[in-house]
Amino acid sequence: MSTPDTGNFKATRVDAGAANLWHVHEGHFKFGSIKETRVNFAGRTLEQIMEKIAENEPINAPYTKTDNQKRTYEDCIKWIKKNC
């Protein structure tokens, strides 16, 4: 089985999204390696997680412009709603 090409990013298994775009991985949601977009799940209810994501909307906006960015963002939100 081949490793997917993720650009300059090492192949990271994610629960949703894509490692170099929006992703859910090891108890957090963020865009690539951009720390400002990160939302940690530990100790938060689904409602609190979604509130934090909403608060981050101005920070996240530049990373939700392309089709792939939008798709991975939506995939992650669906995963969060189902699993958190």
ABEGO torsion letter per residue (X at the ends): XBBBBAEABBBBBBABEBAABBBBBGGBBBBEABAAABBBABGBBAAAAAAAAAAAAAAAAAAAABAAAAAAAAAAAAAAAAAX
